[in-house]
């Protein structure tokens, strides 16, 4: 891939990382599809801004499910809240 595509790919990966599970398996199909898009666009001679626009972070957010997609912090917060609620319920008995 051309240098500008490689740079964009690194940015996409960095923006996707917070949405990954512990193993990152949930991002594998998303990353694979994004990489395929970049490969096809590069082969067709398109400029990177024609493919992704000016907002790579926005593109990355869109491919993981749009604004409001749960990231790692959200999942940890939910788990912590469940654990605290369970302990409080146990202490209340």
C-alpha positions as CSV (number, residue, x, y, z in Angstrom):
1,X,0.0,0.0,0.0
2,X,1.1,3.6,-0.6
3,X,2.6,5.5,2.4
4,X,-0.5,7.6,2.9
5,X,-2.7,4.5,3.1
6,X,-0.3,2.9,5.6
7,X,-0.5,6.0,7.7
8,X,-4.3,6.0,7.6
9,X,-4.3,2.3,8.5
10,X,-2.2,3.0,11.6
11,X,-4.6,5.7,12.6
12,X,-7.6,3.5,12.1
13,X,-6.1,0.7,14.2
14,X,-5.3,3.3,17.0
15,X,-8.9,4.5,16.9
16,X,-10.4,1.0,16.9
17,X,-8.2,-0.3,19.8
18,X,-10.4,1.1,22.6
19,X,-13.4,-0.8,21.2
20,X,-11.7,-4.1,21.3
21,X,-12.3,-6.9,23.8
22,X,-9.5,-8.3,25.9
23,X,-8.3,-10.5,23.0
24,X,-9.4,-8.1,20.2
25,X,-11.3,-10.8,18.4
26,X,-14.4,-8.7,18.1
27,X,-12.4,-6.3,16.0
28,X,-10.9,-8.8,13.6
29,X,-13.8,-8.8,11.1
30,X,-14.1,-5.0,11.3
31,X,-10.3,-4.5,10.8
32,X,-10.3,-7.0,8.0
33,X,-13.1,-5.2,6.1
34,X,-11.5,-1.8,6.6
35,X,-8.1,-3.2,5.3
36,X,-9.9,-4.7,2.3
37,X,-11.5,-1.4,1.5
38,X,-8.1,0.3,1.7
39,X,-6.5,-2.3,-0.5
40,X,-9.2,-2.1,-3.2
41,X,-9.1,1.7,-3.1
42,X,-5.3,1.8,-3.4
43,X,-5.4,-0.7,-6.3
44,X,-8.0,1.5,-8.0
45,X,-5.7,4.6,-7.6
46,X,-8.1,6.5,-5.4
47,X,-6.7,9.1,-3.0
48,X,-7.0,8.2,0.7
49,X,-9.2,11.3,1.4
50,X,-11.6,10.1,-1.3
51,X,-12.0,6.8,0.5
52,X,-12.1,7.9,4.2
53,X,-12.8,11.6,4.1
54,X,-11.0,14.0,6.4
55,X,-12.1,12.4,9.6
56,X,-10.4,9.1,10.2
57,X,-11.6,9.0,13.8
58,X,-15.1,9.4,12.6
59,X,-14.7,6.7,10.1
60,X,-13.3,4.4,12.7
61,X,-16.2,5.2,15.1
62,X,-18.7,4.5,12.3
63,X,-17.3,1.1,11.5
64,X,-17.5,-0.1,15.1
65,X,-21.1,0.9,15.4
66,X,-21.3,4.7,15.4
67,X,-21.4,7.2,18.2
68,X,-22.4,5.5,21.5
69,X,-20.6,2.2,20.7
70,X,-19.4,0.6,23.9
71,X,-15.7,0.8,24.5
72,X,-13.5,-1.0,27.0
73,X,-14.1,1.6,29.7
74,X,-17.9,1.2,29.3
75,X,-17.7,-2.6,29.7
76,X,-15.5,-2.3,32.8
77,X,-17.8,0.3,34.3
78,X,-20.8,-2.0,33.8
79,X,-18.9,-5.0,35.3
80,X,-17.9,-2.9,38.3
81,X,-21.4,-1.7,38.8
82,X,-22.8,-5.3,38.6
83,X,-20.2,-6.5,41.2
84,X,-20.9,-3.6,43.6
85,X,-24.7,-4.2,43.3
86,X,-24.2,-7.9,43.9
87,X,-22.1,-7.3,47.0
88,X,-24.5,-4.7,48.4
89,X,-27.4,-7.1,47.9
90,X,-25.5,-9.8,49.7
91,X,-24.7,-7.4,52.6
92,X,-28.4,-6.4,52.8
93,X,-29.6,-9.9,53.4
